[in-house]
C-alpha cells in the first residue's frame, strides 16, 4: 500500500474496491490520535480502546453508506466523540435500570453506534458550520477537526487567545441556537466541542 496516498484515495479504495490494505493504512494513520482523544474523554484505557475499535469497525462495516464531505480525520474524530456520547447515554440507561423500583431487568437492547444517526448529526454540524463567518469557521474547524488548543490557534493566526475564545464562543452560541429544539443534539454539542 502506498503510504503517500491521500485519505480521500484510501477511503475511496476501501469503500469502492473493498481494499483491506487501504483500510489498514487509515487505521495505522489514525489509531493513535483517536485513541488519545477517546482516552481524554473516557479517562479509561480499556474504554478508550473499545471506543476507538468501535469507530474502525463502524468505518469498515458502513463504508458504503458513509459520506465524507470534508477531511477523513475530522469525520473520525467526530465519530469518537459521538461514540463517547452514546457510551455515556448507555451507561446512564443502565444505571437507571439498576435503580428502578419495579425490579425489571435492565434492557440489553441499548441503542448502540448508529451510523445513520451519526451521518445525520454530521450533516447538521456541517450545515451549521457553513453558516459561521469565515474567520470564526476557520477557528472552529481548527479546534474541532484538528484538536488544536486555543493557544495553538492564536499562534497560527497571530491573534490573542481571548480572540480565539470569543470566536469559539460565537460558534458554540450559533450551534446552541440552531439546536435548541433537539435536546439530544444540544447535549452532544457539549461533548463535541470539549
N, C-alpha and C positions, 0 to 999 in steps of 0.2 A: 504494500500500500504506500502510495506517495504521501509522505507526511507534510508536503508542501501544498497539498490540495486544500482549497478553501472549505470552510464549514458548509457553505451552500452546496458545493460539489459533493462533499461527503454525504450530506443529508439526502441529496438527490439520488446518489448511488445507492444509499441504504434503502430509501423508500421505493424507488422505481425498479432497481435491479436485485433487491434482496441481498445486497452486498454486506456480508458479515464483517469483512475487513474494514469497510468504511465505518460501520458501527463501532468496531473495536478502536479505531482511530479517534472517533468522537469521545468514546469512553475514556481513552487514555488522556486526551486533551483536557477533559473537564471533571474527571473524578475528584481530584484533589481540591479544586476550587469549590465544587458543590458540596463535598464532604465538610469543608471548613465552614461554609455557610450553614449547613444543617447542624453542625456541632455548636455553632454560635447560638442557633435558635433553640435546640433541644437540651444543651448542656450535658448530653449523654453520648459517649462514643458509639454505644450499641444502637441507640435510636437514630443517631446521625447516619450510621452505616445503613441501617434498614431504610431510612428515608431516601438516601442517595441511590441505593439499589432500586427502590421503587420507581424513582424518576427514570432510570435507564431501562428498567423493564417496560414501563409505560411508553417510553420513546420507541422501543423496538415494536412492542405489541400494536401500537396505534400509529405507526409510521405512515400508513396510507391516508389517514384522516387528519394528521397534524398539518396545519397551515402556518408556516413561519413567515411573517411579513418583514421582520427586521433581522436582528442578529440571532443566531442559534444560541449563543451564550446567554443573551437576555431571556430567551424563552426558557432555557434550562434553569436559570436562577429563579425565575418566577415559578417554575414547576416545583422547585424545592420549597419555596415559601408557601405555595398553595398546599403542598403536601403536609407541611407543618401545621397549617391552619386546619386541614382535615383531621390530622392526628389529634390535635388539641380538642376538636369537636367530638371525636370518637371517645377520647378519654373522659370528657365531661359527660357524655351519654352513659358510659359505663359506670361512672361514679354515681350518677343519678339513679341508675337502675339498681345498683347495690344498696342505695339508701332508700329505695321505695318501700313503703309500709305494707303494700299489698302482697309481698312475698312472691312477686312474679319473677320469672327467670330473666336475667339480663339478655337483651337481644344480641344475637351473634350476627345479625343482618345489618351491621353498621355500614353506613354509606362510605365506601372506600374512594380511592382515587378515580375520579371520573374525568376522562379526557375530554368528553363533550362539554361538561360543565366548565372545565378549565379553559377550553378554547373559547367558550362564550365570555368568560371573565377576561381572558387575554385580549379578546377583540374590544371589549368595553374599555379596558385600560388604554389600548392603543387609540381608540376613538377620542377619549377624553384627553390623552396626551397631545394629540394633534391640535386640540383647541388652545393649548397653552401658548403664551407669547414665545417667540423664538429663543431668547436667552434663558428664560425660565424652563422651557422644554429641554434645552441642551443640558442644563444643570441637573434637572430631574432625571434625565436619562443616564447621565454620568453616575449619579447616586444609585439609581435602580439597576441599570444594566451592568455596571462595572464595579459596584460596591465600593466606590471611592468615598473617602471621608470628606467632611466639609473642608478641612484644611487642604487636602489634595486638590479638590475642585477649585478652591480660592486661588491656590498657587498656579494652576493651569490657566486660569482666566485673568490672573494678576488683579484680583479684586479681594476685598476683605471677607473673612469668614462670616461676618454678620450679613453681608450682602447675599452670600450663598444661602444662609439660613432663611433670609427673607424670601428668596426665590422658592426654596423648598416649602416654606410655609404657604406661599401663594399656591403652589402646585397642590399641596395637601388640601387646602381650602377649596380649590376647584373640584377635586375628587369628592370631598365630603358633600359639597353642594349637589353634584351630579348623582351621587349615590345615596342620598338621604332616604329615598323610598325603599331601598333594599338594605335591610339591617345586616344580613349576612355579608354582603359586599362591603358595607361600611366597616364591619368588624375585621374583615380581611384586609382592608386598606391599611389598618394599623400594622398588621404583620408584614405586609408587602413593603412598607416604607421604613421599617425599623430593623 
